[in-house]
């Protein structure tokens, strides 16, 4: 007769003992794709904190319309699935929320500082005079509706209570007075002040959150410099992210090439021209950076943005010669071009790395290959983080680490991100484990796409002619 045994328990009597548990179905940690981050100014929304959104509508509800929201729309149009948003504000200039007295029975204050156009309207519920309604409108559109009974002891307090429990827009204070029909605009609040240092603080506020690519809502070169410095800091500290900047065709082509080359960074992409959308609008600068960021984030590392049609564009903002496209690639400047079917696409997949460092090869010059390498390091780091202080520093622990690392790499081989059979994860022979430390070597061949096809035509005249 069998009996149950507990984990680690050793029975005295011979026999069959059993136990059961849930099998761990978790495989190697997967890739993080489709996530873009933005640090921006806005006339609405929580400040100096990060919120996550899986649709443009969600972000619009949280932050209202702004230059940053136009960028967020570009993210989603380009295929991004999630956006991490940080609205910034200076502590020394926090802005002022709008406020208003609603008749004699209630006062309201906007939840956030800013010039968001909010209106509060109270009325008897249509068709039912025994109830009062309170409508919250933004830009003339009803966003929230609240209803209370008219014959309670304190209807205004009841109304304020339900508003405070549910409203995303206002905070209310009820008074000892009867509710009356009103229609009141909140006095215009003021937007927070923003400095370059606030942008830098926004980058660090985003640090704990996962994302692939980051941009800002400004084209200020000083902010670009701060973001570049943050990208370097992030990589030193194990966060594998990219940033996108973009120029405008009003700037001379040679100057744009020099700007791209000046970054000389595999994690920085500089877009040198832009597109024309279906409404005839020119999309360059920050909005082009946003579209590119969304495309890069949304494209898994076994694919490339190179020569993939951009369906939201009908033309390029600048017609260039073949020589200029070649010069741009040599300068680390990403450009848009048109194919034979008059579709707009990214002409190449280059980043701004021009001069290789001692620890770099040419693979770091491409967005796709850099993204594979970033992904490998990120997935291995996340895997190994779970092993810290959880395995012994002995042969069994070393074997566990190697097995876990190879699991990630074999998964990436199966995803066509690493060349089949190229993965190696082994203990550093020059630094064997000791004390509480282990050293390991990771080797892999990341896969590129076939981008250059050379056709050699061999003809001969008809021998019977």
Backbone torsions as a table, in degrees:
resi	resn	phi	psi	omega
1	UNK	NA	129.0	-177.8
2	UNK	-84.4	157.3	178.9
3	UNK	-135.9	158.4	177.0
4	UNK	-78.0	141.9	171.2
5	UNK	-122.2	151.4	178.1
6	UNK	-89.5	155.0	179.6
7	UNK	-57.0	127.4	179.0
8	UNK	84.9	-6.2	-177.6
9	UNK	-80.3	139.6	175.1
10	UNK	-116.3	121.4	-178.5
11	UNK	-80.6	156.7	179.7
12	UNK	-87.3	-44.1	-172.7
13	UNK	-88.4	139.9	174.2
14	UNK	-60.0	147.3	178.9
15	UNK	159.9	-173.0	178.7
16	UNK	-105.9	127.2	-179.5
17	UNK	-125.6	145.7	-177.0
18	UNK	-139.8	160.0	171.0
19	UNK	-151.9	163.8	176.8
20	UNK	-138.7	154.4	178.6
21	UNK	-153.7	169.9	177.2
22	UNK	-76.5	131.3	177.9
23	UNK	-73.8	138.1	178.1
24	UNK	-75.8	111.0	-178.2
25	UNK	-94.8	6.0	-178.9
26	UNK	-75.1	125.9	174.4
27	UNK	-92.7	-165.5	177.1
28	UNK	-58.0	148.9	-179.5
29	UNK	-60.1	143.6	-175.2
30	UNK	-94.7	179.3	179.4
31	UNK	-76.7	153.4	171.9
32	UNK	-107.6	113.1	-177.7
33	UNK	-131.1	159.3	170.6
34	UNK	82.7	11.0	-174.8
35	UNK	-112.1	126.0	178.2
36	UNK	-118.3	146.7	177.3
37	UNK	-119.2	147.9	176.8
38	UNK	-140.8	138.2	171.6
39	UNK	-107.6	124.8	-170.1
40	UNK	-151.0	162.9	170.2
41	UNK	-92.6	157.5	178.2
42	UNK	-164.5	159.7	176.2
43	UNK	-90.7	9.1	-177.8
44	UNK	-160.7	156.9	172.6
45	UNK	108.3	164.0	179.4
46	UNK	-63.5	144.2	-176.5
47	UNK	-108.2	148.3	175.2
48	UNK	54.2	33.6	174.6
49	UNK	-143.8	164.0	-174.1
50	UNK	-110.6	133.7	172.3
51	UNK	-124.1	151.1	-176.5
52	UNK	-113.5	138.7	-176.4
53	UNK	-138.2	140.0	179.4
54	UNK	-107.8	12.5	175.2
55	UNK	-156.9	157.5	176.1
56	UNK	-63.3	-39.4	-178.3
57	UNK	-62.0	-39.5	178.1
58	UNK	-62.9	-45.0	179.7
59	UNK	-67.1	-38.4	179.3
60	UNK	-63.0	-40.0	177.5
61	UNK	-62.5	-37.4	-176.4
62	UNK	-78.7	-30.8	-170.6
63	UNK	-126.4	-7.3	-179.1
64	UNK	69.9	-177.4	-176.0
65	UNK	-82.6	140.3	178.8
66	UNK	-169.3	174.6	176.0
67	UNK	-59.8	-39.1	178.6
68	UNK	-62.9	-36.0	179.0
69	UNK	-67.9	-32.3	175.6
70	UNK	-64.3	-37.7	176.4
71	UNK	-65.5	-41.7	179.9
72	UNK	-62.5	-37.4	175.4
73	UNK	-61.8	-40.0	177.3
74	UNK	-62.0	-39.1	178.4
75	UNK	-54.6	-53.7	-175.8
76	UNK	-68.7	-36.8	177.2
77	UNK	-61.2	-31.6	-178.3
78	UNK	-85.6	-3.2	174.7
79	UNK	113.3	-1.3	177.9
80	UNK	-61.9	149.2	-179.9
81	UNK	-106.2	-21.2	-177.1
82	UNK	-145.9	144.9	173.3
83	UNK	-128.8	133.8	173.4
84	UNK	-99.9	123.0	-173.6
85	UNK	-117.1	133.7	171.3
86	UNK	-126.2	109.1	173.6
87	UNK	-84.1	127.3	-174.0
88	UNK	-105.2	155.1	178.7
89	UNK	-157.9	146.9	178.8
90	UNK	-82.2	139.5	176.1
91	UNK	-63.9	-32.8	-178.2
92	UNK	-79.2	-14.8	179.4
93	UNK	-141.8	71.5	-170.7
94	UNK	-76.8	-6.0	-176.7
95	UNK	80.3	174.8	-176.4
96	UNK	-130.6	133.3	176.0
97	UNK	-77.1	149.5	174.2
98	UNK	-68.7	158.2	179.2
99	UNK	-152.8	164.5	179.7
100	UNK	-164.4	152.0	168.8
101	UNK	-93.4	124.5	-179.9
102	UNK	-99.3	99.2	-174.4
103	UNK	56.9	-142.1	176.6
104	UNK	-102.6	1.5	-167.4
105	UNK	-109.3	-10.1	-177.0
106	UNK	-159.9	146.8	170.6
107	UNK	-121.1	146.1	-177.3
108	UNK	-133.0	151.5	176.3
109	UNK	-133.7	138.0	177.9
110	UNK	-62.7	147.2	-178.0
111	UNK	-67.9	-27.6	-176.7
112	UNK	-132.5	152.8	173.8
113	UNK	-67.5	145.5	177.6
114	UNK	144.3	171.9	-175.5
115	UNK	-98.0	30.7	-179.0
116	UNK	-64.1	131.3	-175.6
117	UNK	-83.2	94.3	-176.7
118	UNK	-109.3	137.6	176.1
119	UNK	-125.7	142.3	176.0
120	UNK	-116.0	128.6	-179.5
121	UNK	-127.2	131.0	174.9
122	UNK	-117.1	144.5	-177.9
123	UNK	-161.5	160.0	168.4
124	UNK	-66.3	140.5	178.2
125	UNK	-60.2	127.1	-179.1
126	UNK	-53.7	123.8	178.8
127	UNK	84.7	-0.8	-178.6
128	UNK	-149.5	90.8	-176.3
129	UNK	-72.3	-4.8	179.0
130	UNK	-82.8	-0.6	-178.9
131	UNK	-130.6	145.7	173.8
132	UNK	-106.2	142.4	175.0
133	UNK	-115.2	145.7	172.6
134	UNK	-123.4	122.3	-179.0
135	UNK	-108.6	133.3	174.6
136	UNK	-106.0	120.1	-177.3
137	UNK	-115.6	142.3	173.9
138	UNK	-126.5	122.7	-176.3
139	UNK	53.4	37.0	176.7
140	UNK	80.6	0.9	-178.7
141	UNK	-106.0	129.9	179.8
142	UNK	-69.8	121.1	180.0
143	UNK	-104.5	-32.0	-178.1
144	UNK	-143.0	147.3	176.7
145	UNK	-135.8	130.8	179.8
146	UNK	-125.6	143.2	-176.0
147	UNK	-131.1	134.5	176.1
148	UNK	-134.8	159.3	176.1
149	UNK	-71.5	143.1	-177.1
150	UNK	-82.5	-23.9	-171.4
151	UNK	-102.3	23.8	175.9
152	UNK	-81.4	170.7	-178.4
153	UNK	-64.2	-34.7	-178.3
154	UNK	-143.0	75.5	-176.7
155	UNK	-61.4	-35.1	-179.5
156	UNK	-66.2	-41.0	177.2
157	UNK	-66.1	-38.3	177.5
158	UNK	-62.5	-42.4	-179.9
159	UNK	-63.8	-45.7	179.3
160	UNK	-61.0	-38.4	-178.1
161	UNK	-65.0	-43.5	-178.6
162	UNK	-70.9	-34.1	176.2
163	UNK	-63.8	-47.5	-176.9
164	UNK	-65.8	-26.1	179.9
165	UNK	-77.7	-28.6	-169.4
166	UNK	-124.2	-24.0	-169.6
167	UNK	-71.3	139.2	173.9
168	UNK	-93.4	0.7	-171.4
169	UNK	-119.7	-38.3	-172.5
170	UNK	-134.5	160.0	170.2
171	UNK	-114.4	131.5	-173.3
172	UNK	-118.7	152.6	174.2
173	UNK	-132.1	113.7	-179.7
174	UNK	-79.6	150.8	-179.4
175	UNK	-123.5	169.0	-179.5
176	UNK	-82.6	74.0	178.6
177	UNK	-155.3	158.1	-178.2
178	UNK	-74.2	143.5	175.7
179	UNK	-71.0	138.0	177.6
180	UNK	-129.3	164.3	177.6
181	UNK	-72.5	125.7	-178.2
182	UNK	-141.9	166.3	173.2
183	UNK	-151.9	106.7	-168.8
184	UNK	-133.9	130.3	172.3
185	UNK	-85.0	136.8	171.8
186	UNK	-67.2	140.2	176.4
187	UNK	-58.2	143.5	-175.3
188	UNK	-61.9	119.6	173.5
189	UNK	-76.4	176.7	178.8
190	UNK	-118.9	143.2	-179.2
191	UNK	-74.5	149.7	177.0
192	UNK	-64.4	152.3	170.5
193	UNK	-75.6	153.8	-179.4
194	UNK	-137.6	132.2	177.0
195	UNK	-117.4	169.9	176.5
196	UNK	-59.1	-37.0	179.4
197	UNK	-62.9	-30.3	178.0
198	UNK	-68.7	-36.6	174.8
199	UNK	-61.2	-45.8	179.2
200	UNK	-59.0	-41.5	178.0
201	UNK	-62.7	-35.7	177.8
202	UNK	-63.5	-38.3	177.6
203	UNK	-59.7	-44.3	-178.6
204	UNK	-71.6	-30.8	176.2
205	UNK	-63.6	-30.7	-179.8
206	UNK	-80.5	-12.8	-171.1
207	UNK	-55.2	-39.3	-178.5
208	UNK	-72.9	-8.3	-172.3
209	UNK	-100.7	145.9	179.1
210	UNK	-77.1	136.4	170.8
211	UNK	-165.5	163.6	-178.0
212	UNK	-99.0	-42.1	-172.0
213	UNK	-137.7	146.8	-179.1
214	UNK	-131.1	144.0	170.5
215	UNK	-139.3	177.7	171.7
216	UNK	-122.8	174.6	-179.9
217	UNK	-93.5	12.7	-176.9
218	UNK	-126.4	157.8	175.1
219	UNK	-109.4	17.2	178.9
220	UNK	-66.6	124.2	-176.7
221	UNK	-64.2	-30.7	177.9
222	UNK	-64.8	-38.1	177.4
223	UNK	-70.1	-39.1	175.9
224	UNK	-57.2	-41.1	179.7
225	UNK	-63.7	-42.9	178.8
226	UNK	-63.4	-39.2	179.3
227	UNK	-68.0	-38.9	176.7
228	UNK	-60.9	-43.2	178.0
229	UNK	-62.9	-38.0	179.5
230	UNK	-68.1	-39.7	177.9
231	UNK	-57.3	-43.3	178.4
232	UNK	-64.4	-42.2	177.5
233	UNK	-61.2	-44.1	-177.0
234	UNK	-61.3	-41.0	-178.2
235	UNK	-69.6	-36.4	176.2
236	UNK	-61.5	-31.0	-176.6
237	UNK	-102.0	19.4	170.0
238	UNK	81.4	20.8	174.9
239	UNK	-110.5	114.9	-170.1
240	UNK	-99.5	92.4	-174.2
241	UNK	-131.2	163.1	176.9
242	UNK	-121.7	159.4	173.6
243	UNK	-127.3	149.5	179.5
244	UNK	-123.6	132.1	171.2
245	UNK	-121.9	163.1	-179.7
246	UNK	-149.6	141.4	176.9
247	UNK	-96.0	-175.8	178.7
248	UNK	-127.1	149.7	-176.0
249	UNK	-69.5	-11.8	173.9
250	UNK	-68.0	-21.9	175.8
251	UNK	-82.4	134.4	-179.6
252	UNK	-52.8	142.8	-176.6
253	UNK	-55.9	-42.2	-179.7
254	UNK	-62.6	-37.7	179.0
255	UNK	-68.1	-36.4	177.4
256	UNK	-66.5	-38.8	176.7
257	UNK	-61.5	-44.2	-179.8
258	UNK	-64.2	-38.0	179.4
259	UNK	-63.2	-45.6	179.6
260	UNK	-60.0	-49.1	-177.3
261	UNK	-63.9	-26.5	-177.1
262	UNK	-66.6	-26.1	178.8
263	UNK	-71.8	-45.3	176.8
264	UNK	45.6	53.6	-172.6
265	UNK	-142.1	124.6	-179.3
266	UNK	-65.4	-16.6	-179.2
267	UNK	-96.2	3.6	179.9
268	UNK	-116.5	129.8	175.8
269	UNK	-114.7	134.6	178.0
270	UNK	-122.4	118.8	-179.9
271	UNK	-95.6	125.5	-171.8
272	UNK	-93.0	-16.8	176.0
273	UNK	-139.1	-158.5	-176.5
274	UNK	-155.0	-162.4	-177.5
275	UNK	-128.5	170.0	173.7
276	UNK	-110.5	123.5	-177.6
277	UNK	-82.8	179.6	-173.8
278	UNK	-67.0	-17.3	177.6
279	UNK	-94.8	4.8	178.9
280	UNK	86.4	7.1	-179.9
281	UNK	-82.6	140.3	175.4
282	UNK	-82.9	126.5	-179.6
283	UNK	-110.2	103.9	179.7
284	UNK	-139.6	-180.0	175.8
285	UNK	60.3	-135.3	-173.8
286	UNK	-57.6	-40.8	-178.5
287	UNK	-69.6	-32.9	174.6
288	UNK	-68.7	-38.5	175.2
289	UNK	-60.4	-40.3	-179.6
290	UNK	-64.9	-44.7	179.6
291	UNK	-62.4	-41.7	-179.7
292	UNK	-66.5	-41.3	178.5
293	UNK	-60.3	-43.5	178.4
294	UNK	-62.8	-41.3	-179.8
295	UNK	-66.0	-43.5	-179.8
296	UNK	-64.3	-45.9	-179.3
297	UNK	-62.6	-38.8	-174.6
298	UNK	-78.4	-17.7	-175.8
299	UNK	-89.3	114.2	178.7
300	UNK	-62.2	157.7	-171.2
301	UNK	-73.0	-6.3	172.3
302	UNK	-89.5	4.9	174.5
303	UNK	-125.5	176.0	-179.7
304	UNK	-138.3	152.8	176.1
305	UNK	-79.2	-13.9	-176.8
306	UNK	-58.6	125.6	174.3
307	UNK	62.2	24.8	173.4
308	UNK	-95.0	121.4	-176.9
309	UNK	-57.8	140.6	176.2
310	UNK	-101.0	102.0	-169.7
311	UNK	-69.8	-19.0	-178.6
312	UNK	-82.3	-7.3	179.2
313	UNK	-110.4	144.8	177.7
314	UNK	-112.3	-11.0	-179.9
315	UNK	-160.8	166.7	174.5
316	UNK	-95.8	155.4	-176.8
317	UNK	-82.5	-4.5	-177.1
318	UNK	-155.7	128.4	176.5
319	UNK	-91.7	127.6	-175.1
320	UNK	-126.5	161.1	178.5
321	UNK	-88.6	162.1	178.5
322	UNK	-55.6	-41.9	-179.7
323	UNK	-61.2	-35.4	180.0
324	UNK	-70.0	-36.6	176.1
325	UNK	-64.1	-39.8	178.4
326	UNK	-66.5	-40.8	177.5
327	UNK	-62.8	-39.2	-179.0
328	UNK	-62.7	-46.5	179.7
329	UNK	-60.3	-42.5	179.4
330	UNK	-64.7	-23.7	179.8
331	UNK	-96.2	0.6	-179.3
332	UNK	75.8	28.3	-179.3
333	UNK	-108.8	120.5	178.5
334	UNK	-81.0	133.2	-179.0
335	UNK	-128.3	158.4	170.5
336	UNK	-96.9	146.5	175.1
337	UNK	-142.1	-176.9	179.3
338	UNK	-121.8	144.0	178.4
339	UNK	-91.8	-176.1	-176.1
340	UNK	-66.0	-20.3	178.2
341	UNK	-95.0	15.1	179.0
342	UNK	63.4	29.4	173.3
343	UNK	-94.7	143.6	178.5
344	UNK	-88.1	137.9	177.5
345	UNK	-150.2	168.0	172.6
346	UNK	-73.7	122.1	-173.9
347	UNK	-66.5	-32.9	178.7
348	UNK	-143.3	-172.8	177.8
349	UNK	-128.6	42.8	-175.2
350	UNK	-88.7	150.8	167.7
351	UNK	-106.5	-168.4	-171.8
352	UNK	-89.3	3.2	178.3
353	UNK	-67.9	121.0	-179.3
354	UNK	-116.2	-47.4	-179.2
355	UNK	-106.1	118.6	-176.5
356	UNK	-72.9	140.0	172.8
357	UNK	-83.2	175.0	-178.2
358	UNK	-62.4	-28.0	-177.4
359	UNK	-104.6	22.5	-177.2
360	UNK	-124.3	149.5	169.9
361	UNK	-120.1	179.5	-174.2
362	UNK	-64.8	-19.4	178.2
363	UNK	-59.2	-29.0	-179.8
364	UNK	-69.9	-8.7	-179.7
365	UNK	-83.2	-5.9	-176.8
366	UNK	-112.5	140.7	178.7
367	UNK	-59.8	-46.7	-175.9
368	UNK	-60.8	-50.7	-175.4
369	UNK	-68.8	-35.6	175.1
370	UNK	-64.0	-38.7	-180.0
371	UNK	-66.7	-38.1	175.8
372	UNK	-60.6	-46.3	-177.0
373	UNK	-66.6	-42.2	175.1
374	UNK	-57.7	-44.8	-177.9
375	UNK	-63.6	-43.9	179.6
376	UNK	-59.2	-47.3	-179.2
377	UNK	-64.5	-41.2	-179.9
378	UNK	-65.2	-45.8	-177.8
379	UNK	-67.1	-39.4	177.0
380	UNK	-67.6	-40.8	179.2
381	UNK	-62.4	-42.9	179.5
382	UNK	-66.8	-34.3	177.3
383	UNK	-68.1	-46.4	-176.5
384	UNK	-71.2	-27.7	178.7
385	UNK	-59.5	-34.6	179.6
386	UNK	-73.9	-14.3	-179.2
387	UNK	-92.0	-16.7	-176.4
388	UNK	-58.7	125.3	179.4
389	UNK	63.1	16.9	178.9
390	UNK	-114.8	-11.8	175.6
391	UNK	-125.7	153.2	-179.6
392	UNK	-74.4	150.9	174.9
393	UNK	-87.0	75.9	-179.4
394	UNK	-152.4	-179.9	-178.1
395	UNK	-55.8	-37.5	179.3
396	UNK	-66.5	-40.8	178.7
397	UNK	-65.8	-41.6	177.3
398	UNK	-61.0	-43.0	178.8
399	UNK	-63.4	-37.4	178.0
400	UNK	-62.2	-45.6	179.4
401	UNK	-61.1	-45.6	-178.8
402	UNK	-62.9	-43.6	179.9
403	UNK	-62.9	-42.4	180.0
404	UNK	-66.0	-42.6	178.9
405	UNK	-63.3	-43.9	178.8
406	UNK	-65.6	-31.1	177.0
407	UNK	-60.4	-43.2	177.8
408	UNK	-64.5	-46.4	-174.7
409	UNK	-67.9	-39.4	177.1
410	UNK	-66.2	-34.4	176.1
411	UNK	-63.0	-41.3	179.7
412	UNK	-71.3	-29.0	171.6
413	UNK	-64.1	-44.4	179.1
414	UNK	-64.3	-24.8	178.6
415	UNK	-89.5	6.9	179.9
416	UNK	60.7	37.7	175.6
417	UNK	-105.4	-30.9	174.4
418	UNK	-118.1	147.9	-179.9
419	UNK	-64.8	136.3	-178.1
420	UNK	-58.6	129.0	178.1
421	UNK	80.9	2.4	-176.5
422	UNK	-88.0	-15.2	-170.8
423	UNK	-74.7	132.8	173.1
424	UNK	-138.9	133.3	178.5
425	UNK	-138.9	109.7	-174.0
426	UNK	-146.9	162.2	179.3
427	UNK	-68.7	137.2	178.5
428	UNK	-62.8	114.3	-177.3
429	UNK	-63.9	-22.2	179.8
430	UNK	-87.8	-9.4	-179.2
431	UNK	-138.8	75.2	178.9
432	UNK	-65.9	154.6	-177.9
433	UNK	-58.6	148.1	175.6
434	UNK	-162.6	152.8	179.0
435	UNK	57.6	-117.2	179.5
436	UNK	-115.3	22.5	-172.3
437	UNK	-129.0	145.2	174.5
438	UNK	-136.3	143.4	-178.0
439	UNK	-120.2	135.6	-174.4
440	UNK	-136.2	151.1	176.8
441	UNK	-107.9	134.9	177.4
442	UNK	-118.9	122.8	179.2
443	UNK	-128.3	136.2	179.2
444	UNK	-160.1	153.8	173.4
445	UNK	-107.6	112.6	178.5
446	UNK	-80.5	145.6	-175.8
447	UNK	-88.3	136.4	173.3
448	UNK	-101.7	169.4	173.2
449	UNK	-93.9	153.7	174.7
450	UNK	-76.0	105.1	-174.0
451	UNK	-106.5	-21.3	-177.9
452	UNK	-123.5	117.8	-179.0
453	UNK	-113.9	120.4	-177.2
454	UNK	-106.2	120.5	-179.2
455	UNK	-108.4	121.7	177.4
456	UNK	-105.4	105.7	-179.9
457	UNK	-88.6	132.6	179.2
458	UNK	-123.4	110.2	-178.4
459	UNK	-111.8	159.6	168.0
460	UNK	-147.5	153.9	180.0
461	UNK	-74.0	157.9	179.6
462	UNK	-61.9	119.7	-173.9
463	UNK	-68.4	-13.0	-179.7
464	UNK	-100.0	2.7	-178.0
465	UNK	-69.7	NA	NA
